[in-house]
Amino acid sequence: MLLFGMPVLWSEDPFARAEYFDDYVDKGARILVVSAHPDDESLAGPLLAYACLQKGNPCHIAVFTRGGGGTCGLLRGCKPDLATVRTQEMKAAARRYRASLDLAHFSDSSLKVTKYTREAIRALWEAEGDPKGWLRGVIERFQPDLLITLDPHHGFTGHVEHQLASLLVNEVLLPRAGYLPDHSISRSFTS
Ligand SMILES: [Zn+2]
């Protein structure tokens, strides 16, 4: 996972001395999780349960796709379709974390379709809309102090859409991208 701490420029930075995740949580950090699919947030489940539920930090989850490219694992099947079921599951999970939610509509490509490399999926998403613009809007609305996303190199599980979601976060937040000067990264943590 990657954690980005974001400096607050308009006032004294309350997180200037924050060293660990707990320090951000204790100071009331607004926490944003950015992922590719409904259920990816479960990879950070213990962090979210602690911060959003036990400590009551404001939390928001942003997901690029509705998960229609996966496989239905329910014995009763996924009616009317997998994306609808996973969207409902994602909404229920967000409620359990007491987190607000943004779900975009970018395509979730089946892992069985091997032609979908990471850059092919990026091209597909950019043909469908503006994934970085969507993410920028989420960040501007929620104003996070801490952002949690997947690792851009292996995507936690090797899934190329996980990698792409993280790369888009990096491209939007890193100063060289030229966006969101009030949300430049003060530090990043990798685990
Ligand atoms: Zn996933």
Residues whose N, C-alpha, C, O or C-beta is under 5 A from the ligand:
A	BS01	ZN	H37 D40
